[in-house]
Amino acid sequence: MVNKVTLIGYLGADPEVRRIENGAAVARIRIANF
């Protein structure tokens, strides 16, 4: 199963990428939409 999301806007800062316990990557992205 794959979920797809499209977000349109401007990045407020560089994405913050980290790894969780099971090794998966998680990104925090700040966006300003219009």
Backbone hydrogen bonds in HBPLUS format (Angstrom, degrees):
<---DONOR---> <-ACCEPTOR-->    atom                        ^
c    i                          cat <-CA-CA->   ^        H-A-AA   ^      H-
h    n   atom  resd res      DA  || num        DHA   H-A  angle D-A-AA Bond
n    s   type  num  typ     dist DA aas  dist angle  dist       angle   num
A0010-TYR N   A0032-ALA O   2.97 MM  22  5.15 163.0  1.99 140.8 143.9     1
A0032-ALA N   A0010-TYR O   2.77 MM  22  5.15 157.5  1.82 149.3 157.2     2
A0012-GLY N   A0030-ARG O   2.79 MM  18  5.25 168.5  1.80 138.3 140.5     3
A0016-GLU N   A0028-ARG O   2.97 MM  12  5.07 164.9  2.00 145.5 149.1     4
A0028-ARG N   A0016-GLU O   2.81 MM  12  5.07 155.5  1.87 139.3 147.4     5
A0018-ARG N   A0026-VAL O   2.90 MM   8  5.44 159.8  1.94 154.4 160.9     6
A0026-VAL N   A0018-ARG O   2.80 MM   8  5.44 162.4  1.83 165.9 170.0     7
A0020-ILE N   A0024-ALA O   3.01 MM   4  5.71 160.3  2.05 159.7 165.2     8
A0023-GLY N   A0020-ILE O   2.88 MM   3  5.44 164.9  1.90 127.5 131.1     9
